[in-house]
């Protein structure tokens, strides 16, 4: 089965639509969403409604820190993120807010773990940004493969039976074998606000029969997404960064 994994959509309808369309062309069987459907972008209600529809069709989804912040104002964020969350609260229906409130923190199946950030303390939403934090996350679970988002930049980490940790950056459209004698942590990147210096939306496809993951970058109409952010009265920096992928 081919699983399309998407994270950190952040209210970016244009990026989300092209990733869904691209995943369909790849023959994917199932969608897995790793959190942060809202925040930053100008189409939070549309994105949440689309995720709900896809769950009804068989997708699964977990919660991200921006989703949790809608009902929990104690979540720590920078000022621009707070401004976006405050605005997002006014855009979401009560039904959408309840939907976000009820999303699980993690899902585990077939020795795979889906979590938004660090698996060691999912509710704290810590970032996995280097070998040290990756090891911390991997040591907290017995899952063969952990998939997470939150960082907005793709990365792969693996841990051998001798506790040797390796890391590398995936190349788009190149399948990576996740050897079964190692345990793996795949950081998916971001659909709606990439931060690795590339503006194209990021998502991945996991083949559970071959135990392979392939990262994909999909260009989208950044100007349309950015224009909506400006028209909504949100900080212009949230629009500008989409072009830089930072």
C-alpha positions as CSV (number, residue, x, y, z in Angstrom):
1,X,0.0,0.0,0.0
2,X,1.2,3.5,-0.8
3,X,0.7,6.1,2.0
4,X,0.9,9.8,1.2
5,X,2.1,11.7,4.3
6,X,1.4,15.4,4.6
7,X,2.2,17.8,7.4
8,X,2.1,21.5,8.3
9,X,-0.5,22.5,5.7
10,X,-1.1,25.8,7.6
11,X,-4.2,27.0,5.9
12,X,-2.5,27.0,2.5
13,X,-5.2,25.8,0.1
14,X,-3.2,26.2,-3.0
15,X,-0.3,24.1,-1.7
16,X,-2.6,21.5,-0.3
17,X,-4.6,21.1,-3.5
18,X,-1.6,20.5,-5.7
19,X,-0.1,17.9,-3.2
20,X,-3.4,16.0,-3.1
21,X,-3.6,16.1,-6.9
22,X,0.1,15.0,-7.2
23,X,-0.5,12.1,-4.7
24,X,-3.4,10.9,-6.8
25,X,-1.2,10.8,-9.9
26,X,1.3,8.6,-8.0
27,X,-1.4,6.0,-7.3
28,X,-1.5,6.4,-3.5
29,X,-3.9,4.3,-1.6
30,X,-4.2,6.3,1.7
31,X,-3.6,9.8,3.1
32,X,-2.0,10.4,6.5
33,X,-2.0,13.9,8.0
34,X,0.6,14.8,10.7
35,X,-0.9,18.0,12.1
36,X,-0.9,21.8,11.8
37,X,-3.8,22.3,9.4
38,X,-4.2,25.9,10.5
39,X,-2.1,28.9,11.3
40,X,-0.2,31.3,9.0
41,X,-2.3,30.7,5.9
42,X,-5.6,32.3,4.8
43,X,-7.8,29.3,4.2
44,X,-8.0,27.5,7.5
45,X,-11.7,26.6,7.3
46,X,-11.4,25.2,3.8
47,X,-8.3,23.1,4.8
48,X,-10.0,21.7,7.9
49,X,-13.2,20.8,6.0
50,X,-11.1,19.1,3.3
51,X,-9.2,17.1,5.9
52,X,-12.5,16.0,7.5
53,X,-13.8,14.9,4.1
54,X,-10.7,12.9,3.5
55,X,-10.9,11.2,6.9
56,X,-14.4,10.1,6.0
57,X,-12.9,8.5,2.9
58,X,-10.3,6.6,4.9
59,X,-7.5,9.0,5.8
60,X,-6.1,9.4,9.3
61,X,-4.9,12.5,11.1
62,X,-3.2,13.7,14.2
63,X,-3.1,17.1,16.0
64,X,-0.4,19.7,15.7
65,X,0.6,22.5,18.0
66,X,-1.2,25.2,15.9
67,X,-4.3,23.1,15.9
68,X,-4.1,22.7,19.6
69,X,-3.5,26.5,20.1
70,X,-7.0,27.3,18.7
71,X,-8.5,26.2,22.0
72,X,-5.5,26.5,24.2
73,X,-4.1,30.1,24.3
74,X,-1.3,29.0,26.6
75,X,0.6,27.4,23.7
76,X,3.9,29.2,23.3
77,X,4.4,30.9,19.9
78,X,6.1,33.8,18.3
79,X,4.2,37.0,17.8
80,X,3.4,36.5,14.1
81,X,2.1,33.0,14.8
82,X,0.0,34.3,17.7
83,X,-1.5,36.9,15.4
84,X,-2.3,34.3,12.8
85,X,-3.9,32.0,15.4
86,X,-6.0,34.9,16.8
87,X,-7.3,35.6,13.3
88,X,-7.8,31.9,12.5
89,X,-10.1,31.5,15.6
90,X,-12.5,34.0,13.9
91,X,-12.5,32.0,10.7
92,X,-13.2,28.5,12.0
93,X,-16.7,27.2,12.5
94,X,-17.6,25.6,15.9
95,X,-17.6,22.3,14.2
96,X,-14.1,22.7,12.9
97,X,-12.9,23.8,16.3
98,X,-14.4,20.7,17.8
99,X,-12.8,18.6,15.1
100,X,-9.3,19.9,15.9
101,X,-9.9,19.5,19.7
102,X,-10.7,15.8,19.2
103,X,-7.7,14.8,17.0
104,X,-5.4,12.3,18.6
105,X,-1.8,13.2,19.7
106,X,-0.4,10.1,18.1
107,X,-1.4,7.1,16.1
108,X,0.5,3.8,16.0
109,X,-0.1,1.0,13.5
110,X,2.0,-1.9,12.0
111,X,5.1,-0.8,13.9
112,X,4.7,2.8,12.5
113,X,4.3,5.8,14.7
114,X,2.7,9.1,13.5
115,X,3.4,12.1,15.6
116,X,3.7,15.8,15.0
117,X,7.0,16.5,16.8
118,X,9.3,14.7,19.2
119,X,7.9,11.2,20.1
120,X,9.5,11.4,23.6
121,X,6.9,14.0,24.7
122,X,4.3,14.5,22.0
123,X,2.2,17.0,23.9
124,X,5.2,19.3,24.3
125,X,5.6,19.6,20.6
126,X,9.4,19.7,20.7
127,X,11.3,20.0,17.4
128,X,13.4,17.2,15.9
129,X,16.1,19.3,14.3
130,X,19.4,17.4,14.6
131,X,20.9,14.0,15.5
132,X,20.6,14.6,19.2
133,X,16.9,15.4,19.2
134,X,16.3,12.6,16.6
135,X,18.0,10.1,18.9
136,X,15.9,11.3,21.8
137,X,12.8,10.7,19.8
138,X,13.8,7.3,18.5
139,X,14.8,6.1,22.0
140,X,11.3,6.9,23.2
141,X,9.5,4.4,21.0
142,X,9.9,0.8,19.7
143,X,8.3,1.7,16.4
144,X,10.3,0.6,13.3
145,X,9.5,3.9,11.6
146,X,8.4,7.2,13.1
147,X,6.9,9.8,10.8
148,X,6.7,13.5,12.1
149,X,6.4,17.0,10.8
150,X,6.6,20.3,12.8
151,X,10.1,21.2,11.5
152,X,9.0,22.3,8.0
153,X,12.2,20.8,6.5
154,X,12.6,17.2,5.3
155,X,15.1,15.0,6.9
156,X,15.8,11.3,7.5
157,X,17.5,9.7,10.6
158,X,18.2,6.0,11.3
159,X,19.4,4.1,14.3
160,X,21.3,0.8,14.1
161,X,21.1,-2.1,16.6
162,X,24.5,-0.9,17.8
163,X,22.9,2.6,18.5
164,X,24.8,4.2,15.6
165,X,22.8,7.1,14.3
166,X,23.0,8.4,10.7
167,X,21.2,11.3,9.1
168,X,20.8,12.7,5.6
169,X,18.7,15.0,3.5
170,X,16.3,13.2,1.0
171,X,16.5,14.0,-2.7
172,X,13.1,14.6,-4.2
173,X,11.6,11.8,-6.3
174,X,14.4,9.4,-5.2
175,X,13.1,6.3,-3.3
176,X,14.9,5.7,0.0
177,X,14.9,2.1,1.3
178,X,14.1,1.9,5.0
179,X,16.2,-1.2,5.8
180,X,14.4,-3.3,8.3
181,X,17.4,-3.9,10.5
182,X,17.5,-0.3,11.4
183,X,14.9,2.0,13.0
184,X,13.9,5.2,11.2
185,X,12.7,8.7,11.8
186,X,11.3,10.5,8.7
187,X,10.7,14.2,9.1
188,X,8.2,15.0,6.3
189,X,8.6,18.7,5.8
190,X,5.8,21.1,5.1
191,X,3.0,21.3,2.6
192,X,2.1,24.9,3.3
193,X,5.2,26.7,4.6
194,X,8.5,25.0,3.7
195,X,11.5,26.3,5.5
196,X,14.4,24.5,3.9
197,X,15.1,27.2,1.2
198,X,12.9,25.6,-1.4
199,X,9.4,27.2,-2.0
200,X,7.7,24.1,-3.5
201,X,5.3,22.2,-1.2
202,X,6.8,19.1,0.4
203,X,5.2,15.7,1.1
204,X,6.2,12.1,1.0
205,X,4.9,8.6,-0.1
206,X,5.7,5.5,2.0
207,X,5.5,2.1,0.3
208,X,4.8,-0.4,3.1
209,X,5.5,-3.4,0.9
210,X,8.9,-2.3,-0.3
211,X,9.6,-0.3,2.9
212,X,10.6,2.7,0.9
213,X,9.9,6.4,1.3
214,X,10.0,9.0,-1.5
215,X,9.9,12.7,-0.9
216,X,8.2,14.9,-3.4
217,X,8.3,18.7,-4.1
218,X,5.4,20.2,-5.9
219,X,5.3,23.8,-7.2
220,X,2.1,25.7,-6.5
221,X,0.6,29.2,-7.0
222,X,2.5,31.0,-4.3
223,X,1.3,34.4,-5.4
224,X,-2.3,33.4,-4.9
225,X,-1.6,32.1,-1.4
226,X,0.5,35.1,-0.5
227,X,-2.1,37.5,-1.8
228,X,-4.8,36.0,0.4
229,X,-2.6,36.4,3.5
230,X,-2.0,40.1,2.7
231,X,-5.7,40.7,2.0
232,X,-6.7,39.0,5.3
233,X,-4.6,41.6,7.2
234,X,-2.1,39.1,8.4
235,X,1.6,40.0,8.8
236,X,3.1,40.4,5.3
237,X,6.1,38.5,6.4
238,X,3.9,35.3,6.4
239,X,3.3,35.9,2.7
240,X,6.8,36.9,1.8
241,X,8.4,33.8,3.3
242,X,6.5,31.5,1.0
243,X,8.5,32.8,-1.9
244,X,11.8,32.2,-0.1
245,X,10.9,28.8,1.5
246,X,12.1,30.2,4.8
